[in-house]
Amino acid sequence: MDREGPVQRQILSHLRQRFPLAVVHHSANEIPLKGRDVARAIAKAKFNGMVPGFPDLACHLPGGVSVFFEVKAGKNGTSPAQDDVLARLQTLGHRAAVVRSVADVDEALTQWGIA
């Protein structure tokens, strides 16, 4: 059952309405295959630049501001790879947050001073 997908689509729609000029991008880090095919697909994706743990949504706003959101549903937690990438992005000066709702997104944007 896909619990995060509906939440992510709500957030995506909200961001695109709130910031119509923004580029909001979903980074697909999951490979919907099984067996030997998944190992090959993961290896190819990593070779082509996929970063395991990269946030679900990258939002590039006017003025050269980029923010990143890892979307979680319910009480689901982040993986060690997600924690690592979020911390690295923040160390580099980017704004990144784990969100579970549109309200969480708006709260993060407010804390970051993004109207």
C-alpha positions in Angstrom: 0.0 0.0 0.0 1.4 3.4 -1.0 0.9 5.7 1.9 3.4 8.3 1.0 2.3 8.8 -2.6 -0.9 10.6 -1.9 0.8 12.9 0.7 3.6 13.6 -1.8 1.1 14.5 -4.6 -0.7 16.9 -2.2 2.6 18.6 -1.3 3.7 18.7 -5.0 0.4 20.3 -6.0 0.6 22.8 -3.1 4.1 23.9 -4.0 3.3 24.3 -7.7 0.3 26.4 -6.8 2.1 28.5 -4.2 5.2 29.0 -6.4 4.0 28.8 -10.1 7.4 29.8 -11.5 9.3 27.2 -9.4 10.7 24.0 -10.7 9.5 21.2 -8.4 11.1 17.9 -9.1 10.5 14.4 -7.7 13.7 12.3 -7.5 12.7 8.7 -8.1 15.0 6.6 -5.9 13.0 3.4 -5.9 13.3 0.7 -8.5 10.0 -1.3 -8.9 11.7 -4.5 -10.0 12.5 -7.8 -8.3 15.3 -10.4 -8.4 18.4 -10.0 -10.5 16.8 -7.2 -12.6 16.6 -4.9 -9.5 20.3 -5.3 -8.8 21.2 -4.3 -12.4 18.7 -1.4 -12.4 20.1 0.0 -9.1 23.7 -0.3 -10.3 22.8 1.5 -13.6 20.9 4.2 -11.7 23.9 4.8 -9.3 26.3 4.8 -12.3 24.1 7.5 -13.9 24.2 9.7 -10.8 21.3 8.5 -8.5 22.1 9.4 -4.9 20.6 6.9 -2.5 18.6 8.8 0.2 18.1 11.9 -1.9 15.0 13.8 -0.8 11.7 13.1 -2.6 11.1 16.7 -3.7 13.5 19.4 -4.8 11.9 22.8 -5.2 13.9 25.4 -7.1 12.4 28.8 -6.3 12.8 32.2 -7.9 15.9 34.1 -6.7 18.1 31.0 -6.7 16.6 29.5 -3.6 16.4 25.7 -3.5 14.6 23.7 -0.8 14.4 19.9 -0.3 11.6 17.8 1.2 11.7 14.2 2.3 8.1 13.1 2.4 7.0 10.6 5.0 3.6 9.2 5.9 2.3 8.5 9.4 5.1 7.6 11.8 7.5 6.3 9.1 11.0 7.3 9.8 13.9 8.2 7.6 16.6 5.7 6.5 20.3 6.2 7.4 21.0 7.2 3.8 18.2 9.8 3.9 19.5 11.1 7.2 23.0 11.4 5.7 21.9 13.2 2.5 19.6 15.6 4.5 22.5 16.4 6.8 24.9 16.9 3.9 22.5 19.3 2.1 22.1 21.3 5.3 25.9 21.4 5.8 26.2 22.8 2.3 23.8 25.6 3.3 20.6 24.2 1.7 17.3 24.0 3.4 16.0 20.5 3.8 13.2 19.0 6.0 11.2 15.9 6.6 7.5 16.6 6.1 4.3 14.6 6.6 1.8 17.2 5.3 1.2 20.4 3.5 1.1 22.1 6.9 4.6 20.8 7.6 5.8 22.2 4.3 4.3 25.7 5.1 5.8 25.6 8.6 9.3 24.8 7.2 9.0 27.6 4.6 8.0 30.0 7.3 10.9 29.0 9.5 13.2 29.5 6.6 11.8 33.0 5.9 10.3 32.0 2.5 6.9 33.6 2.0 
